[in-house]
Amino acid sequence: MSRDQKPTSISPGNSVSQVRGWVGTRVQHGEITISGECMAPRKTNGSWNFDLVSVSPKGAEILSCVVWENMVPGIDAMLSTAGSSIGNAMSEGMVLTLKGTLWLDAEGTIGVRVTAIEPGFVRRGDLYLEGKKSIALLRAAGVPRSRLTKEFRHDNPEHAFKNLGCKPERVMVVGPANAKGVGDLQRRLWNSRSTSPEVFYRPFSWTAAAQIGVFQAHLQEAQELNLDLVLLVQGGGHWRWLRGYQRADLALAIKASRVPVATAVGHDSDVSLADRAATLSFTTPTAAGEAIANELSFQRRQQVKTTRQAAAREVHQAHQAAKEADRASREKRTEILESQRSEALADARTAQQREAEANSRFHMALRVHTQDLLETAESRVRFMSYAASVTVLVVVTALVAYDDQVLAVLQLSPDTLPSWLYHASVVSSGAWLLVWQRRARKSAWLASASPMKHPPSDLDSWRFAIKRVRTVRKLRLLRHHTPR
């Protein structure tokens, strides 16, 4: 069989392109009529994409559908005669009857090119009604009304824990062991270093068919360990892979948990039942890590502030006591005056000592925070340098491995002097760049000998710059201007 021929049947000798052609020929057999529930509608560049769903004992059966931009005006005009529009049809939960042709896309998925949508559609889809019932169960279970509305959005990592009344210092992370979201969370918490919590990782993969008892066991363990927070994470994905988070039993278990539960499933705009039942919900695991780090950093600053205020109150009270003692001593005899004056001086010395200790603690906290910022910046710069070195190594390897193609493009013969010069220049340039990066990393901990032309004007400017430094040179210049 030639390469361009399409097979009449599948045999072990057929190529992938032949099998795709065989399948594509059989799905393109004319216009069909199909009914189902509209899910995940989205408009992109004038075209509508959505999933058409039917619920069976096996689960949700899905077909990807598209209304191309050139078909939208005609379909919208046809629906407008019935008092509707394509915008109304493209709503989650609508039961649609549509016409279209099947096609096989580049990823091997069979989809539907929609050519017509019949009017008279209603929002009575099985998944939509199931969601409404689940919302009613959550309302009856005491989930706040604000978390059950359509306007509900995920929590802002900047101040998510502000009104929660707990410090996320001991956290259980529950999620798939190898999920990208768990890795993102680990990296974000690692970057916070001095403000990172104590984390207990528990592998758990939640699907539409998972057993709720496993998750409840993790919640019970968190309660026994007296943890501050349980964080349920996932790496995102298509909505059908996240349907398990729409299960009412999971949401009710989260609501009933005695340990606060936060969710970070990894879906930016969608809100699941688990998100609504949780104490906090975040768009991604990285956002959850950001919120935890922000709260612990805030608590640390508050502790420093409280210590300073307590020391200031002690100093003020000591000064007041000294003044009262001085006024009382004026009404007493000379002998008592000398005694009271000695006591006042002793109190003043004690107050000054306490004030000095408070200032010392404040400056110590400032030095520790500055050192933390420098260590974080150095780690970031080293990572960027290593990444640059790996990139150089990959590029040099590619230029050497595919030298035939490069020489052909340059119209050079493999055995000529220019080709040897090409190899020498590629290898020497790569080696020089790697050595340069390595020397730069070794000097990252040293302060620059010369100052910056425009150094940070104050402590806040220096902190802003050190948090965004990306190069060894800039890091060394900022080390030169480290606040004392």
JOVENKA-V278488 format. One record per helix or strand of 3 or more residues. SS is the DSSP state (@ for helix, = for strand). FROM is the first residue (numbers start at 1). TO is the last residue. If there is no record, write none. Layout:
SS	FROM	TO
SS	FROM	TO
This chain:
@	16	27
=	32	44
=	47	56
=	59	67
@	69	80
@	86	89
=	94	104
=	110	117
@	126	141
@	145	147
=	170	175
@	180	195
=	198	203
@	212	224
=	229	233
@	239	246
@	248	256
=	261	264
@	273	277
@	285	329
@	334	401
@	403	409
@	417	442
@	459	466
@	472	480
